[in-house]
Amino acid sequence: MLRFTALLRLALTFALSLALAGLFAIAITTAGTAQAREAYYGDSISSVSLAELPPEARHTLKLIQRGGPFPYPHKDGSTFGNFEKRLPRQTRGYYREYTVPTPGSRDRGARRLVAGSGRSGDVATSGEYYYTDDHYRSFRRIRQP
């Protein structure tokens, strides 16, 4: 009987140790995920010059700066939620998205310009513009002269 009690204590101690190690691993993983998520927001955005953009993107940027009119009035200028977390974190409503037409495409295609409100609060004058040609998988900040 004494041997059984000792084995039971050993088994319980081992199980408790495993449980604590698992909780510790979860805590470390969660902390790492939070740090990775913070780094994920707009951390590695490359840039593109205005001259390097396709002509349709340059035209869309001019429309944004003029206030329109836009080819897709129900979509262009709508809030971009940044759900993919590819752009720097901002409050909801900060970013607006606009269609960049794709020649030969029957629909809106994958190309977009996303404009930030900036300090001015106005996408037309903010100077903060991003281009994506792969439907939000990657962005490049537009460098303007």
C-alpha positions in Angstrom: 0.0 0.0 0.0 2.9 2.4 0.8 4.4 1.8 -2.6 1.0 2.6 -4.3 0.7 5.9 -2.4 4.2 6.9 -3.4 3.5 6.1 -7.1 0.3 8.1 -6.9 2.1 11.1 -5.4 4.8 10.8 -8.1 2.1 10.6 -10.9 0.2 13.6 -9.5 3.4 15.7 -9.2 4.3 14.8 -12.8 0.9 15.7 -14.0 1.0 19.0 -12.1 4.4 19.8 -13.6 3.2 19.1 -17.1 0.1 21.3 -16.6 2.2 24.2 -15.2 4.7 23.9 -18.1 1.8 24.0 -20.6 0.4 27.1 -19.0 3.8 28.7 -19.1 4.2 27.8 -22.8 0.8 29.3 -23.6 1.7 32.6 -21.7 5.0 32.9 -23.7 3.2 32.1 -27.0 0.5 34.7 -26.3 3.0 37.4 -25.4 5.0 36.6 -28.6 1.8 36.7 -30.7 1.0 40.1 -29.3 4.4 41.4 -30.1 4.3 39.9 -33.6 0.8 41.5 -34.1 2.2 44.9 -33.1 5.1 44.5 -35.5 2.7 43.3 -38.2 1.0 46.7 -38.6 2.6 48.4 -41.5 6.1 47.5 -40.3 7.6 46.6 -43.7 5.9 48.8 -46.2 8.1 49.5 -49.2 7.6 52.6 -51.3 7.0 53.4 -55.0 7.5 56.7 -56.8 4.6 58.3 -58.6 6.4 57.8 -61.9 6.6 54.0 -61.3 2.9 53.6 -60.9 0.7 52.5 -63.7 -1.1 55.4 -65.5 -4.4 54.3 -64.1 -3.1 54.7 -60.5 -1.7 58.1 -61.3 -5.1 59.1 -62.7 -6.9 57.7 -59.6 -4.6 59.7 -57.3 -5.5 62.9 -59.3 -9.2 62.1 -58.8 -8.6 61.7 -55.0 -6.8 65.0 -54.8 -9.6 66.7 -56.8 -12.4 65.1 -54.9 -13.7 63.0 -57.8 -15.8 62.1 -59.7 -14.9 58.4 -59.3 -15.8 55.5 -61.6 -17.3 53.4 -58.8 -19.1 56.1 -56.6 -20.6 53.5 -54.3 -17.3 51.9 -53.6 -14.7 54.6 -54.1 -14.1 56.6 -50.9 -15.5 54.0 -48.7 -13.8 53.2 -45.4 -10.9 50.8 -45.6 -10.8 48.7 -42.5 -7.2 47.6 -42.6 -8.3 44.1 -41.5 -5.3 42.6 -43.2 -3.2 44.8 -40.9 -0.8 45.7 -43.7 -0.9 49.5 -43.1 0.0 51.3 -39.9 -2.6 51.1 -37.2 -5.1 53.9 -37.1 -8.6 54.5 -35.9 -11.5 53.3 -37.9 -12.4 55.6 -40.7 -8.8 57.0 -41.1 -8.3 55.1 -44.4 -10.4 55.3 -47.6 -10.1 53.0 -50.6 -10.3 53.8 -54.3 -10.4 51.6 -57.4 -7.5 51.6 -59.8 -9.0 50.4 -63.1 -7.3 47.3 -64.6 -7.3 47.4 -68.4 -9.1 44.3 -69.8 -10.8 43.4 -66.5 -14.6 42.9 -66.4 -14.8 43.9 -62.8 -13.0 46.3 -60.4 -9.9 44.1 -60.5 -7.3 43.8 -57.7 -5.7 47.2 -57.8 -6.5 49.9 -55.2 -5.2 53.1 -53.8 -5.8 53.6 -50.1 -5.6 57.1 -48.7 -5.0 58.1 -45.1 -6.6 61.2 -43.6 -3.3 62.4 -42.2 -3.0 65.5 -40.0 -5.3 67.5 -42.2 -8.1 65.0 -41.8 -8.7 65.2 -45.6 -7.5 62.4 -47.9 -7.3 65.0 -50.8 -4.5 66.9 -49.0 -3.0 64.4 -46.6 -0.2 63.1 -48.9 -0.5 59.7 -47.4 -1.3 57.2 -50.2 -0.7 53.5 -50.6 -0.9 51.4 -53.7 -1.8 47.7 -53.9 -2.0 45.6 -57.1 -2.8 42.3 -55.3 -6.0 43.2 -53.5 -4.5 44.2 -50.1 -1.9 41.4 -49.7 0.8 44.0 -50.0 1.1 47.8 -50.1 3.6 50.3 -51.2 3.6 53.9 -50.0 3.5 56.4 -52.8 6.4 58.8 -52.8 5.4 62.2 -54.3 7.7 65.0 -55.4 
